[in-house]
Amino acid sequence: MLLFLVVALIITVVVLAYLPTEWKIKNKGISPERATAMRESFNGPHELFKASDGETLFLRRWMPDTIAQVKKDVAVLIFHGFTAYSGPYSMGGDPISKGGYNVFGLDYRGHGLSGGNRGDSPGKDRWIGDLTDAVKYVKSLGFSKVVVLGHSLGVAAAMCAADSVPDEIAGLVLLSGAYEGRKGLNKPISFFQKSKLISSAILRPSYRAVEYYREGMTVTEDTLFNFRYTPRFVTMLDVKKLRLPSTLHIPVLVGAGEKDELFEVEKVREFYDLVPGDKKEFRIMKNATHAKIPVECWEEIVQWLNRNYSS
Protein backbone atom coordinates (compact mmCIF):
# COMPACT_ATOMS: atom_id res chain seq x y z
CA MET A 1 0.00 0.00 0.00
CA LEU A 2 2.81 2.41 0.92
CA LEU A 3 4.66 1.59 -2.30
CA PHE A 4 1.50 2.28 -4.29
CA LEU A 5 1.11 5.70 -2.64
CA VAL A 6 4.75 6.58 -3.33
CA VAL A 7 4.43 5.59 -7.00
CA ALA A 8 1.19 7.52 -7.31
CA LEU A 9 2.81 10.59 -5.76
CA ILE A 10 5.78 10.40 -8.14
CA ILE A 11 3.49 10.07 -11.15
CA THR A 12 1.40 13.02 -9.96
CA VAL A 13 4.49 15.20 -9.53
CA VAL A 14 5.77 14.31 -13.00
CA VAL A 15 2.40 14.98 -14.62
CA LEU A 16 2.01 18.33 -12.86
CA ALA A 17 5.57 19.40 -13.68
CA TYR A 18 5.11 18.78 -17.40
CA LEU A 19 1.49 19.81 -17.74
CA PRO A 20 1.26 22.69 -20.27
CA THR A 21 0.85 26.11 -18.70
CA GLU A 22 -1.91 28.48 -19.78
CA TRP A 23 -0.32 31.93 -20.04
CA LYS A 24 -2.33 35.15 -19.65
CA ILE A 25 0.37 37.33 -21.21
CA LYS A 26 1.21 36.84 -24.88
CA ASN A 27 4.65 38.45 -24.66
CA LYS A 28 6.81 35.37 -24.09
CA GLY A 29 10.14 37.21 -24.30
CA ILE A 30 13.22 35.95 -26.12
CA SER A 31 15.58 32.99 -26.00
CA PRO A 32 19.13 33.15 -24.59
CA GLU A 33 20.40 32.74 -28.17
CA ARG A 34 18.36 35.72 -29.35
CA ALA A 35 19.65 37.77 -26.40
CA THR A 36 23.21 36.94 -27.44
CA ALA A 37 22.55 38.00 -31.04
CA MET A 38 20.94 41.26 -29.94
CA ARG A 39 23.84 41.95 -27.58
CA GLU A 40 26.40 41.38 -30.32
CA SER A 41 24.59 43.79 -32.65
CA PHE A 42 23.94 46.48 -30.02
CA ASN A 43 25.90 49.62 -30.91
CA GLY A 44 24.85 52.03 -28.17
CA PRO A 45 27.18 52.97 -25.30
CA HIS A 46 27.67 49.89 -23.13
CA GLU A 47 30.10 47.65 -21.32
CA LEU A 48 30.37 43.87 -21.22
CA PHE A 49 32.01 41.98 -18.38
CA LYS A 50 32.33 38.45 -17.15
CA ALA A 51 30.72 37.43 -13.88
CA SER A 52 32.89 35.35 -11.58
CA ASP A 53 31.42 32.15 -13.06
CA GLY A 54 32.13 33.26 -16.64
CA GLU A 55 28.64 34.41 -17.71
CA THR A 56 28.52 37.56 -19.85
CA LEU A 57 26.68 40.47 -18.24
CA PHE A 58 25.58 43.67 -19.98
CA LEU A 59 25.92 47.22 -18.67
CA ARG A 60 24.12 49.98 -20.54
CA ARG A 61 25.88 53.34 -20.26
CA TRP A 62 24.74 56.96 -20.27
CA MET A 63 27.63 59.39 -20.56
CA PRO A 64 27.57 63.14 -19.86
CA ASP A 65 28.61 65.60 -22.53
CA THR A 66 30.95 67.29 -20.09
CA ILE A 67 32.20 66.23 -16.68
CA ALA A 68 33.18 68.61 -13.91
CA GLN A 69 36.38 67.67 -12.11
CA VAL A 70 34.49 67.03 -8.86
CA LYS A 71 32.21 64.51 -10.59
CA LYS A 72 34.68 62.54 -12.69
CA ASP A 73 35.24 59.89 -9.99
CA VAL A 74 31.51 59.29 -9.35
CA ALA A 75 29.37 56.72 -11.14
CA VAL A 76 25.72 55.79 -10.67
CA LEU A 77 24.86 52.11 -11.13
CA ILE A 78 21.18 51.29 -11.72
CA PHE A 79 19.62 47.99 -10.63
CA HIS A 80 16.30 47.52 -12.42
CA GLY A 81 12.92 46.25 -11.31
CA PHE A 82 11.08 42.96 -11.78
CA THR A 83 10.28 42.03 -15.42
CA ALA A 84 12.42 44.94 -16.68
CA TYR A 85 15.97 45.51 -17.92
CA SER A 86 18.22 48.55 -18.21
CA GLY A 87 16.69 50.00 -21.39
CA PRO A 88 13.58 51.63 -19.86
CA TYR A 89 15.80 53.33 -17.28
CA SER A 90 16.80 55.92 -19.80
CA MET A 91 14.11 57.85 -17.91
CA GLY A 92 16.75 58.18 -15.17
CA GLY A 93 19.97 57.61 -17.05
CA ASP A 94 19.42 60.56 -19.38
CA PRO A 95 18.69 63.27 -16.77
CA ILE A 96 21.36 62.02 -14.36
CA SER A 97 24.00 61.98 -17.12
CA LYS A 98 22.86 65.45 -18.17
CA GLY A 99 23.60 66.41 -14.57
CA GLY A 100 27.23 65.51 -15.22
CA TYR A 101 27.46 61.93 -13.93
CA ASN A 102 28.40 58.70 -15.65
CA VAL A 103 25.49 56.26 -15.34
CA PHE A 104 25.44 52.50 -15.83
CA GLY A 105 22.48 50.12 -15.90
CA LEU A 106 22.95 46.42 -15.23
CA ASP A 107 20.84 43.79 -16.96
CA TYR A 108 20.53 40.97 -14.43
CA ARG A 109 21.51 37.50 -15.56
CA GLY A 110 18.65 36.14 -17.67
CA HIS A 111 17.34 39.66 -18.36
CA GLY A 112 17.73 42.10 -21.21
CA LEU A 113 21.01 41.68 -23.09
CA SER A 114 22.85 39.73 -20.39
CA GLY A 115 23.50 36.03 -20.82
CA GLY A 116 21.74 33.24 -19.01
CA ASN A 117 18.44 31.41 -18.99
CA ARG A 118 15.62 33.93 -19.22
CA GLY A 119 13.93 34.88 -15.95
CA ASP A 120 16.27 32.68 -13.96
CA SER A 121 19.22 32.62 -11.60
CA PRO A 122 20.95 29.53 -10.21
CA GLY A 123 20.31 30.90 -6.73
CA LYS A 124 20.58 33.78 -4.27
CA ASP A 125 24.36 33.60 -3.87
CA ARG A 126 24.91 33.69 -7.62
CA TRP A 127 22.52 36.63 -8.01
CA ILE A 128 24.29 38.60 -5.29
CA GLY A 129 27.61 37.63 -6.85
CA ASP A 130 26.50 39.19 -10.14
CA LEU A 131 25.50 42.40 -8.37
CA THR A 132 28.81 42.73 -6.56
CA ASP A 133 30.72 41.83 -9.73
CA ALA A 134 28.94 44.75 -11.43
CA VAL A 135 29.90 47.16 -8.65
CA LYS A 136 33.53 46.03 -8.78
CA TYR A 137 33.61 46.24 -12.58
CA VAL A 138 32.37 49.85 -12.56
CA LYS A 139 35.02 50.70 -9.97
CA SER A 140 37.64 49.07 -12.20
CA LEU A 141 36.78 51.60 -14.90
CA GLY A 142 38.26 54.31 -12.68
CA PHE A 143 35.26 55.41 -10.61
CA SER A 144 36.26 55.47 -6.97
CA LYS A 145 32.72 56.30 -5.81
CA VAL A 146 29.85 54.08 -6.98
CA VAL A 147 26.34 55.11 -5.98
CA VAL A 148 23.88 52.25 -6.43
CA LEU A 149 20.37 53.23 -7.51
CA GLY A 150 17.78 50.50 -7.07
CA HIS A 151 14.19 50.65 -8.29
CA SER A 152 11.49 48.19 -7.15
CA LEU A 153 13.23 44.77 -7.13
CA GLY A 154 16.38 46.83 -7.56
CA VAL A 155 15.91 48.08 -3.99
CA ALA A 156 16.39 44.50 -2.77
CA ALA A 157 19.34 44.15 -5.16
CA ALA A 158 20.96 47.32 -3.82
CA MET A 159 20.48 46.14 -0.24
CA CYS A 160 22.06 42.77 -1.04
CA ALA A 161 25.04 44.44 -2.70
CA ALA A 162 25.47 46.87 0.20
CA ASP A 163 25.41 43.99 2.66
CA SER A 164 27.88 41.97 0.58
CA VAL A 165 30.44 44.67 -0.27
CA PRO A 166 29.66 47.68 1.97
CA ASP A 167 33.11 49.21 1.51
CA GLU A 168 32.69 49.28 -2.28
CA ILE A 169 29.53 51.43 -2.31
CA ALA A 170 29.55 55.19 -1.75
CA GLY A 171 25.80 55.76 -1.54
CA LEU A 172 22.33 54.33 -2.16
CA VAL A 173 19.23 55.63 -3.91
CA LEU A 174 16.27 53.35 -3.17
CA LEU A 175 13.12 54.04 -5.16
CA SER A 176 9.64 52.52 -5.14
CA GLY A 177 10.25 49.69 -2.71
CA ALA A 178 8.95 48.59 0.68
CA TYR A 179 8.60 45.48 2.82
CA GLU A 180 4.87 45.32 2.19
CA GLY A 181 2.86 46.03 -0.97
CA ARG A 182 -0.68 47.29 -1.30
CA LYS A 183 -3.24 44.80 -0.11
CA GLY A 184 -5.33 42.94 -2.68
CA LEU A 185 -2.88 43.34 -5.56
CA ASN A 186 -2.35 39.63 -6.02
CA LYS A 187 -5.01 36.98 -5.62
CA PRO A 188 -3.97 33.81 -3.72
CA ILE A 189 -3.16 30.97 -6.08
CA SER A 190 -5.10 27.71 -5.91
CA PHE A 191 -3.89 24.45 -4.39
CA PHE A 192 -3.58 23.04 -7.92
CA GLN A 193 -1.38 25.96 -9.03
CA LYS A 194 0.81 25.62 -5.94
CA SER A 195 1.20 21.90 -6.57
CA LYS A 196 2.12 22.51 -10.20
CA LEU A 197 4.76 25.11 -9.26
CA ILE A 198 6.29 22.90 -6.58
CA SER A 199 6.41 19.96 -8.99
CA SER A 200 8.06 22.11 -11.64
CA ALA A 201 10.57 23.47 -9.10
CA ILE A 202 11.55 19.90 -8.17
CA LEU A 203 11.84 18.39 -11.63
CA ARG A 204 12.47 21.39 -13.90
CA PRO A 205 14.18 24.14 -11.85
CA SER A 206 15.25 26.03 -14.99
CA TYR A 207 11.75 26.02 -16.52
CA ARG A 208 9.87 29.32 -16.41
CA ALA A 209 6.70 28.14 -14.73
CA VAL A 210 5.76 31.40 -12.97
CA GLU A 211 3.99 34.22 -14.78
CA TYR A 212 4.15 37.76 -13.44
CA TYR A 213 0.62 39.05 -13.83
CA ARG A 214 -1.81 41.25 -11.94
CA GLU A 215 -5.17 42.68 -12.93
CA GLY A 216 -4.94 46.05 -14.66
CA MET A 217 -1.21 45.91 -15.38
CA THR A 218 0.13 47.33 -18.63
CA VAL A 219 1.87 44.71 -20.76
CA THR A 220 4.55 46.03 -23.07
CA GLU A 221 5.29 44.48 -26.45
CA ASP A 222 9.02 44.90 -25.79
CA THR A 223 10.31 41.31 -25.88
CA LEU A 224 13.30 42.15 -23.68
CA PHE A 225 10.89 42.28 -20.76
CA ASN A 226 10.44 39.07 -18.77
CA PHE A 227 6.95 38.05 -17.69
CA ARG A 228 7.87 34.40 -17.11
CA TYR A 229 10.20 33.29 -14.32
CA THR A 230 11.54 30.13 -12.78
CA PRO A 231 10.25 29.20 -9.31
CA ARG A 232 13.79 29.34 -7.92
CA PHE A 233 14.18 32.96 -9.04
CA VAL A 234 10.97 34.20 -7.46
CA THR A 235 11.63 32.32 -4.19
CA MET A 236 15.36 32.96 -3.72
CA LEU A 237 14.86 36.08 -1.58
CA ASP A 238 12.81 36.63 1.55
CA VAL A 239 12.54 40.37 1.01
CA LYS A 240 11.04 41.03 4.45
CA LYS A 241 14.22 39.76 6.07
CA LEU A 242 16.55 42.02 4.10
CA ARG A 243 18.29 44.72 6.14
CA LEU A 244 21.06 47.18 5.41
CA PRO A 245 24.21 46.81 7.55
CA SER A 246 23.85 48.53 10.93
CA THR A 247 27.31 50.02 10.43
CA LEU A 248 26.26 51.81 7.24
CA HIS A 249 27.66 55.35 7.12
CA ILE A 250 26.94 56.44 3.56
CA PRO A 251 24.31 58.81 2.14
CA VAL A 252 20.99 57.05 1.46
CA LEU A 253 18.03 58.54 -0.39
CA VAL A 254 14.68 56.73 -0.21
CA GLY A 255 11.95 57.76 -2.66
CA ALA A 256 8.24 56.94 -2.72
CA GLY A 257 6.06 57.56 -5.76
CA GLU A 258 3.12 59.81 -4.93
CA LYS A 259 0.89 57.71 -7.20
CA ASP A 260 2.64 54.37 -6.86
CA GLU A 261 0.05 51.66 -7.44
CA LEU A 262 2.14 48.91 -5.79
CA PHE A 263 3.48 50.54 -2.61
CA GLU A 264 1.81 53.06 -0.32
CA VAL A 265 3.89 56.07 0.70
CA GLU A 266 3.40 55.14 4.36
CA LYS A 267 4.87 51.67 3.79
CA VAL A 268 7.90 53.13 2.02
CA ARG A 269 8.37 55.48 4.96
CA GLU A 270 8.25 52.48 7.32
CA PHE A 271 11.03 50.94 5.23
CA TYR A 272 12.94 54.23 5.42
CA ASP A 273 12.66 54.27 9.22
CA LEU A 274 14.62 51.00 9.32
CA VAL A 275 17.49 52.37 7.23
CA PRO A 276 20.47 52.86 9.58
CA GLY A 277 22.71 55.90 9.79
CA ASP A 278 22.30 59.66 10.05
CA LYS A 279 22.88 60.51 6.38
CA LYS A 280 19.52 59.41 5.07
CA GLU A 281 16.74 61.38 3.36
CA PHE A 282 13.15 60.56 2.46
CA ARG A 283 11.40 62.06 -0.53
CA ILE A 284 7.92 61.76 -2.01
CA MET A 285 8.23 61.77 -5.79
CA LYS A 286 5.49 64.00 -7.16
CA ASN A 287 3.25 62.51 -9.87
CA ALA A 288 5.34 59.32 -9.97
CA THR A 289 3.64 55.96 -10.47
CA HIS A 290 5.52 52.73 -9.83
CA ALA A 291 7.13 52.47 -13.26
CA LYS A 292 6.92 56.05 -14.54
CA ILE A 293 8.99 58.62 -12.69
CA PRO A 294 8.87 62.18 -14.11
CA VAL A 295 12.07 63.90 -15.18
CA GLU A 296 11.64 66.45 -12.37
CA CYS A 297 12.09 63.67 -9.81
CA TRP A 298 15.30 62.53 -11.46
CA GLU A 299 16.54 66.12 -11.47
CA GLU A 300 15.96 66.20 -7.70
CA ILE A 301 18.12 63.08 -7.44
CA VAL A 302 20.84 64.95 -9.36
CA GLN A 303 20.59 67.74 -6.79
CA TRP A 304 20.98 65.15 -4.00
CA LEU A 305 24.04 63.74 -5.76
CA ASN A 306 25.49 67.23 -6.09
CA ARG A 307 25.06 67.91 -2.37
CA ASN A 308 26.71 64.66 -1.36
CA TYR A 309 29.39 64.04 -3.99
CA SER A 310 30.41 67.25 -5.75
CA SER A 311 30.49 69.92 -3.07
C-alpha positions in Angstrom: 0.0 0.0 0.0 2.8 2.4 0.9 4.7 1.6 -2.3 1.5 2.3 -4.3 1.1 5.7 -2.6 4.7 6.6 -3.3 4.4 5.6 -7.0 1.2 7.5 -7.3 2.8 10.6 -5.8 5.8 10.4 -8.1 3.5 10.1 -11.1 1.4 13.0 -10.0 4.5 15.2 -9.5 5.8 14.3 -13.0 2.4 15.0 -14.6 2.0 18.3 -12.9 5.6 19.4 -13.7 5.1 18.8 -17.4 1.5 19.8 -17.7 1.3 22.7 -20.3 0.8 26.1 -18.7 -1.9 28.5 -19.8 -0.3 31.9 -20.0 -2.3 35.2 -19.7 0.4 37.3 -21.2 1.2 36.8 -24.9 4.7 38.5 -24.7 6.8 35.4 -24.1 10.1 37.2 -24.3 13.2 35.9 -26.1 15.6 33.0 -26.0 19.1 33.2 -24.6 20.4 32.7 -28.2 18.4 35.7 -29.3 19.6 37.8 -26.4 23.2 36.9 -27.4 22.6 38.0 -31.0 20.9 41.3 -29.9 23.8 42.0 -27.6 26.4 41.4 -30.3 24.6 43.8 -32.7 23.9 46.5 -30.0 25.9 49.6 -30.9 24.9 52.0 -28.2 27.2 53.0 -25.3 27.7 49.9 -23.1 30.1 47.6 -21.3 30.4 43.9 -21.2 32.0 42.0 -18.4 32.3 38.4 -17.2 30.7 37.4 -13.9 32.9 35.3 -11.6 31.4 32.1 -13.1 32.1 33.3 -16.6 28.6 34.4 -17.7 28.5 37.6 -19.8 26.7 40.5 -18.2 25.6 43.7 -20.0 25.9 47.2 -18.7 24.1 50.0 -20.5 25.9 53.3 -20.3 24.7 57.0 -20.3 27.6 59.4 -20.6 27.6 63.1 -19.9 28.6 65.6 -22.5 31.0 67.3 -20.1 32.2 66.2 -16.7 33.2 68.6 -13.9 36.4 67.7 -12.1 34.5 67.0 -8.9 32.2 64.5 -10.6 34.7 62.5 -12.7 35.2 59.9 -10.0 31.5 59.3 -9.3 29.4 56.7 -11.1 25.7 55.8 -10.7 24.9 52.1 -11.1 21.2 51.3 -11.7 19.6 48.0 -10.6 16.3 47.5 -12.4 12.9 46.2 -11.3 11.1 43.0 -11.8 10.3 42.0 -15.4 12.4 44.9 -16.7 16.0 45.5 -17.9 18.2 48.6 -18.2 16.7 50.0 -21.4 13.6 51.6 -19.9 15.8 53.3 -17.3 16.8 55.9 -19.8 14.1 57.8 -17.9 16.7 58.2 -15.2 20.0 57.6 -17.0 19.4 60.6 -19.4 18.7 63.3 -16.8 21.4 62.0 -14.4 24.0 62.0 -17.1 22.9 65.5 -18.2 23.6 66.4 -14.6 27.2 65.5 -15.2 27.5 61.9 -13.9 28.4 58.7 -15.6 25.5 56.3 -15.3 25.4 52.5 -15.8 22.5 50.1 -15.9 22.9 46.4 -15.2 20.8 43.8 -17.0 20.5 41.0 -14.4 21.5 37.5 -15.6 18.7 36.1 -17.7 17.3 39.7 -18.4 17.7 42.1 -21.2 21.0 41.7 -23.1 22.9 39.7 -20.4 23.5 36.0 -20.8 21.7 33.2 -19.0 18.4 31.4 -19.0 15.6 33.9 -19.2 13.9 34.9 -16.0 16.3 32.7 -14.0 19.2 32.6 -11.6 21.0 29.5 -10.2 20.3 30.9 -6.7 20.6 33.8 -4.3 24.4 33.6 -3.9 24.9 33.7 -7.6 22.5 36.6 -8.0 24.3 38.6 -5.3 27.6 37.6 -6.9 26.5 39.2 -10.1 25.5 42.4 -8.4 28.8 42.7 -6.6 30.7 41.8 -9.7 28.9 44.7 -11.4 29.9 47.2 -8.6 33.5 46.0 -8.8 33.6 46.2 -12.6 32.4 49.8 -12.6 35.0 50.7 -10.0 37.6 49.1 -12.2 36.8 51.6 -14.9 38.3 54.3 -12.7 35.3 55.4 -10.6 36.3 55.5 -7.0 32.7 56.3 -5.8 29.9 54.1 -7.0 26.3 55.1 -6.0 23.9 52.2 -6.4 20.4 53.2 -7.5 17.8 50.5 -7.1 14.2 50.7 -8.3 11.5 48.2 -7.2 13.2 44.8 -7.1 16.4 46.8 -7.6 15.9 48.1 -4.0 16.4 44.5 -2.8 19.3 44.1 -5.2 21.0 47.3 -3.8 20.5 46.1 -0.2 22.1 42.8 -1.0 25.0 44.4 -2.7 25.5 46.9 0.2 25.4 44.0 2.7 27.9 42.0 0.6 30.4 44.7 -0.3 29.7 47.7 2.0 33.1 49.2 1.5 32.7 49.3 -2.3 29.5 51.4 -2.3 29.6 55.2 -1.8 25.8 55.8 -1.5 22.3 54.3 -2.2 19.2 55.6 -3.9 16.3 53.3 -3.2 13.1 54.0 -5.2 9.6 52.5 -5.1 10.2 49.7 -2.7 9.0 48.6 0.7 8.6 45.5 2.8 4.9 45.3 2.2 2.9 46.0 -1.0 -0.7 47.3 -1.3 -3.2 44.8 -0.1 -5.3 42.9 -2.7 -2.9 43.3 -5.6 -2.4 39.6 -6.0 -5.0 37.0 -5.6 -4.0 33.8 -3.7 -3.2 31.0 -6.1 -5.1 27.7 -5.9 -3.9 24.5 -4.4 -3.6 23.0 -7.9 -1.4 26.0 -9.0 0.8 25.6 -5.9 1.2 21.9 -6.6 2.1 22.5 -10.2 4.8 25.1 -9.3 6.3 22.9 -6.6 6.4 20.0 -9.0 8.1 22.1 -11.6 10.6 23.5 -9.1 11.6 19.9 -8.2 11.8 18.4 -11.6 12.5 21.4 -13.9 14.2 24.1 -11.8 15.3 26.0 -15.0 11.7 26.0 -16.5 9.9 29.3 -16.4 6.7 28.1 -14.7 5.8 31.4 -13.0 4.0 34.2 -14.8 4.1 37.8 -13.4 0.6 39.0 -13.8 -1.8 41.3 -11.9 -5.2 42.7 -12.9 -4.9 46.0 -14.7 -1.2 45.9 -15.4 0.1 47.3 -18.6 1.9 44.7 -20.8 4.6 46.0 -23.1 5.3 44.5 -26.5 9.0 44.9 -25.8 10.3 41.3 -25.9 13.3 42.2 -23.7 10.9 42.3 -20.8 10.4 39.1 -18.8 7.0 38.0 -17.7 7.9 34.4 -17.1 10.2 33.3 -14.3 11.5 30.1 -12.8 10.3 29.2 -9.3 13.8 29.3 -7.9 14.2 33.0 -9.0 11.0 34.2 -7.5 11.6 32.3 -4.2 15.4 33.0 -3.7 14.9 36.1 -1.6 12.8 36.6 1.5 12.5 40.4 1.0 11.0 41.0 4.4 14.2 39.8 6.1 16.6 42.0 4.1 18.3 44.7 6.1 21.1 47.2 5.4 24.2 46.8 7.5 23.8 48.5 10.9 27.3 50.0 10.4 26.3 51.8 7.2 27.7 55.3 7.1 26.9 56.4 3.6 24.3 58.8 2.1 21.0 57.1 1.5 18.0 58.5 -0.4 14.7 56.7 -0.2 12.0 57.8 -2.7 8.2 56.9 -2.7 6.1 57.6 -5.8 3.1 59.8 -4.9 0.9 57.7 -7.2 2.6 54.4 -6.9 0.0 51.7 -7.4 2.1 48.9 -5.8 3.5 50.5 -2.6 1.8 53.1 -0.3 3.9 56.1 0.7 3.4 55.1 4.4 4.9 51.7 3.8 7.9 53.1 2.0 8.4 55.5 5.0 8.3 52.5 7.3 11.0 50.9 5.2 12.9 54.2 5.4 12.7 54.3 9.2 14.6 51.0 9.3 17.5 52.4 7.2 20.5 52.9 9.6 22.7 55.9 9.8 22.3 59.7 10.1 22.9 60.5 6.4 19.5 59.4 5.1 16.7 61.4 3.4 13.1 60.6 2.5 11.4 62.1 -0.5 7.9 61.8 -2.0 8.2 61.8 -5.8 5.5 64.0 -7.2 3.3 62.5 -9.9 5.3 59.3 -10.0 3.6 56.0 -10.5 5.5 52.7 -9.8 7.1 52.5 -13.3 6.9 56.0 -14.5 9.0 58.6 -12.7 8.9 62.2 -14.1 12.1 63.9 -15.2 11.6 66.5 -12.4 12.1 63.7 -9.8 15.3 62.5 -11.5 16.5 66.1 -11.5 16.0 66.2 -7.7 18.1 63.1 -7.4 20.8 64.9 -9.4 20.6 67.7 -6.8 21.0 65.2 -4.0 24.0 63.7 -5.8 25.5 67.2 -6.1 25.1 67.9 -2.4 26.7 64.7 -1.4 29.4 64.0 -4.0 30.4 67.2 -5.7 30.5 69.9 -3.1 
